[in-house]
């Protein structure tokens, strides 16, 4: 009673001093607009969404400090028509990026270490190595001719030697088929007038060249602006501009794609903002439509909207003063504020319309409105705020900050609703209403629910039990990639790399005290069921080296003179024409012994076409066919100079990724492809952390953050329910009345569980935020009916309160539903879940709650025993 009296007094004062109240609101709004932009920033660093005190955050921070080169990366993925062009393109991009100190801190090419060019053969198994060396020795005459004359002239002469050997029955063409097929393709392209570079890496290396994969990588740490929506956008644009100038990319022979932490985060932010203006305009138009249907008069609508704007500005001001930055989750407070705070304004406006029918003045009507409905709105605001405040103590900092801002926002919204809104209503001089304000047409529904109250409650009880049983079936998708736009370049590039364990983004890193300890632990981890392999510094020391070194040395001794000839004479078009004729003569001599599908026959046809080309065309063919030959011959010579490898003589540019200055060693654990789903990844992390509890890395972060989020929401849900129940009891003083409010809230939650399991709609990092909103909306809606019931109301659906709840729900669903059409999958799933949960809440509020209230004994203040009839329609005022 005391609270109702005070609220009525506030309404009276706001009405009497309406002009001053409105001016004070305008001054506060202006102050907020001036202060907030300079003191409220946006922190787009996703690491800051979680408390730094969490054990997994601390483990990751240790790794980040030990190996800072792996943090905040832009990953350039280059593919080309030949491996050499991919290498050439990656080198050009890396060199240009290194020179741009303004946009890039570090630039590295992990697949271009000189160590592997020299020692790479030692990593082959002995049989595979011996087979490769034998083929090199067998091809010595061919390779010798190419080394002596690395031109089209030398190539044709080498092909002629093969033809001569075939004619004499001294050469098995099977071993040359791959190379000859490649020469055929290169000669054919030149003969057709479109010369293309030939991959000598593939022609001379065979299947061995495929081990490097089709892609080359450039790892870049860019300069970021965490105050921008896309922190890496400027650096990313600079990198794309660099790539566009590389000739192989400009002419379409190579492609450049971006992925990595920075690209994924930036494209996520871009998808969040895409279409936001259109969606916002549509939402505002629909909200205004619902307000028109709820309160009819334009001046009411302006009063409600201005109240919402003032509350939103003051809440933003609070965020600037109390926190100073918005994170990727707390930035959603604006949508939540509009969706929830509009309920308070609609409740007061609709009840005022009803009171204004009989009151002699606006002041008296406002006083009566706040006396009768203010208590309910206050209780709803406090209960919703308590639900949000329950997130503040959790370790999920992103939602904790959202809870703090949104919680105070609800209290600010209530303050604006009982002061600024009455002042505006007074200044707008709205006339008295005619006719009932409620839904007269809903009176039969009230009667039906009264008559069928027991079956209705029973049906909902069964639905609640089924929902309770289905709780374990809720699927939480712990993969944050599933909340991103699958069509973005960063995501498509990343997905294309998932099948290769080497480029799998879900790895685990472990620190060991020494390289020896790392090798022992890596061996133990590699035997786990879901581990594909575990790498440590010792992984770069080949096993069984001496036999391999002996075999390589023997081959090098045989090929050394072949690979180190003197300089060749410059090639001329005449030389090429003579070589064409000589090669064709050799092939023609071998034709009787060649099968019909022999590549030598196809090469003969190619040479016939080439012989008719101009000198310029022949020189272009020469350049294309032999562009990468000298480099491949040099690499072959390097590979035959392998030396013994030990941990002590590993190069610094390799060890820096595996060894810290104080001697600690990193282990990288990679999962099998069977672990590439939420359940598999969780099991993979569980297996590894059971042996190495201080492990970090992307896989641990994904699973640990999911566990943190689920734990935070579970903790907050329990705290919120307890806090709401305590607040309701302090206000209502009767456990039964508290239960009448809480029962539909719990029931709507269980029905939501039933719906999302049947659809199915998995929970994820984004849409789980719908759960606290469900509590806030459910409490306020149910509370209004129970408060009316306590006051003696027995016609629920036909009442002005039902009208206010319905249009409040429509405005809330519009605000939240706009999220369902977001281009960002995570936000869209959040909007969809919000709509589903709001629908379940409305069903519980409009069907279950009245039936339940009809079922329990009426309070002493109640008058009718059955729903009272209401007029069929209401007057419509323009």
VENPEVEN-V793815 format. One record per backbone hydrogen bond with DSSP energy under -1.0 kcal/mol. NH is the residue of the N-H (numbers start at 0). CO is the residue of the C=O. Records with the same first field share a line. If there is no record, write none. Layout:
NH->CO, CO
This chain:
4->0
5->1
6->2
7->3
8->4
9->5
10->6
11->7
12->8
13->9
14->10
15->11
16->12
17->14
20->16
21->17
22->18
23->19
24->20
25->21
26->22
27->23
28->24
29->25
30->26
31->27
32->28
33->29
34->30
35->31
38->35
39->35
40->323
42->325
47->44
48->45
49->46
50->394
53->50
57->53
58->54
59->55
60->56
61->57
62->58
63->59
64->60
65->61
66->62
69->66
70->67
73->219
74->258
75->217
76->256
77->215
78->254
80->252
85->81
86->82
87->83
88->84
89->85
90->86
91->87
92->88
93->89
94->90
95->91
96->92
97->93
98->94
99->96
100->98
103->99
104->220
107->218
111->108
117->113
118->114
119->115
121->118
122->119
123->120
128->124
129->125
130->126
131->127
132->128
133->129
134->130
135->131
136->132
137->133
138->134
139->136
142->138
143->139
144->140
145->141
146->142
147->143
148->144
150->148
154->150
155->151
156->152
157->153
158->154
159->155
160->156
161->157
162->158
163->159
164->160
165->161
166->162
167->163
169->164
176->173
179->175
180->176
181->177
182->178
183->179
184->180
185->181
186->182
187->183
188->184
189->185
190->186
191->187
192->189
193->188
197->623
199->197
202->198
203->199
204->200
205->201
207->204
208->205
209->206
210->207
212->209
215->77
217->75
218->107
219->73
220->105
222->102
224->230
227->224
232->229
235->231
236->232
237->233
238->234
239->235
240->236
241->237
242->238
243->239
245->242
249->245
250->246
251->248
252->247
253->247
254->78
256->76
258->74
261->72
263->259
264->260
265->261
266->262
267->263
268->264
269->265
270->266
271->267
272->268
273->269
275->272
278->274
279->275
280->276
281->277
282->278
283->279
284->280
285->281
286->282
287->283
288->284
289->285
290->286
291->287
292->288
293->289
294->290
295->291
296->294
300->296
301->297
302->298
303->299
304->300
305->301
306->302
307->303
308->304
309->305
310->306
311->307
312->308
313->309
314->310
315->311
316->312
317->313
318->314
319->315
320->316
321->317
322->318
323->318
325->40
330->326
331->328
332->329
335->331
336->332
337->333
338->334
339->335
340->336
341->337
342->339
344->340
345->341
346->342
347->343
348->344
349->345
350->346
351->347
352->348
353->349
354->350
355->351
357->354
358->354
364->360
365->361
366->362
367->363
368->364
369->365
370->366
371->367
372->368
376->372
377->373
378->374
379->375
380->376
381->377
382->378
383->379
384->380
385->381
386->382
387->383
388->384
389->385
390->387
391->388
393->390
396->394
397->48
399->395
400->396
401->397
402->398
403->399
404->400
405->401
406->402
407->403
408->404
409->405
410->406
411->407
412->408
413->409
414->410
415->411
416->412
417->413
420->415
422->418
423->419
424->420
425->421
426->422
427->423
428->425
439->437
441->438
442->439
445->441
446->442
447->443
448->444
449->445
450->446
451->447
455->451
456->452
457->453
458->454
459->455
460->456
461->457
462->458
463->459
464->460
465->461
466->462
467->463
468->464
469->465
472->469
473->470
476->762
477->475
481->478
482->479
483->480
487->484
491->487
492->488
493->489
494->490
495->491
496->493
499->496
502->499
506->504
507->668
508->695
509->666
511->664
517->513
518->514
519->515
520->516
521->517
522->518
523->519
524->520
525->521
527->524
530->527
531->669
532->669
534->667
538->535
539->536
540->537
548->544
549->545
550->546
551->547
552->548
553->549
554->550
555->551
556->552
557->553
558->554
559->555
562->558
575->571
576->572
577->573
578->574
579->575
580->576
581->577
582->578
583->579
584->580
585->581
586->582
587->583
588->584
589->585
590->586
592->589
593->590
597->594
601->597
602->598
603->599
604->600
605->601
606->602
607->603
608->604
609->605
610->606
612->609
617->613
618->614
619->615
620->616
621->617
622->618
623->619
624->620
625->621
631->627
632->628
633->629
634->630
635->631
636->632
637->633
638->634
640->637
653->650
654->650
655->651
656->653
657->654
658->654
659->663
662->659
664->511
665->657
666->509
667->534
668->507
669->532
671->529
674->671
675->672
676->674
680->676
681->677
682->678
683->679
684->680
685->681
686->682
687->683
688->684
689->685
690->687
691->687
694->691
695->508
698->506
700->696
701->697
702->698
703->699
704->700
705->701
706->702
707->703
708->704
709->705
710->706
711->707
712->708
713->709
714->710
715->711
716->712
717->713
718->714
719->715
720->716
721->717
722->718
723->719
724->720
725->721
726->722
727->723
728->724
729->725
730->726
731->727
732->728
737->733
738->734
739->735
741->737
742->738
745->741
746->742
747->743
748->744
749->745
750->746
751->747
752->748
753->749
754->750
755->751
756->752
757->753
758->754
760->755
762->474
767->763
768->765
769->766
770->767
773->769
774->770
775->771
776->772
777->773
778->774
779->775
780->776
781->777
782->778
783->779
784->780
785->781
786->782
787->783
788->784
789->785
790->786
791->788
792->787
798->795
802->798
803->799
804->800
805->801
806->802
807->803
808->804
809->805
810->806
811->807
812->808
813->809
814->810
815->811
816->812
817->813
818->815
819->816
821->818
825->482
827->823
828->824
829->825
830->826
831->827
832->828
833->829
834->830
835->831
836->832
837->833
838->834
839->835
840->836
841->837
842->838
843->839
844->840
845->841
846->842
847->842
848->843
850->846
851->847
852->848
853->849
854->850
855->851
861->858
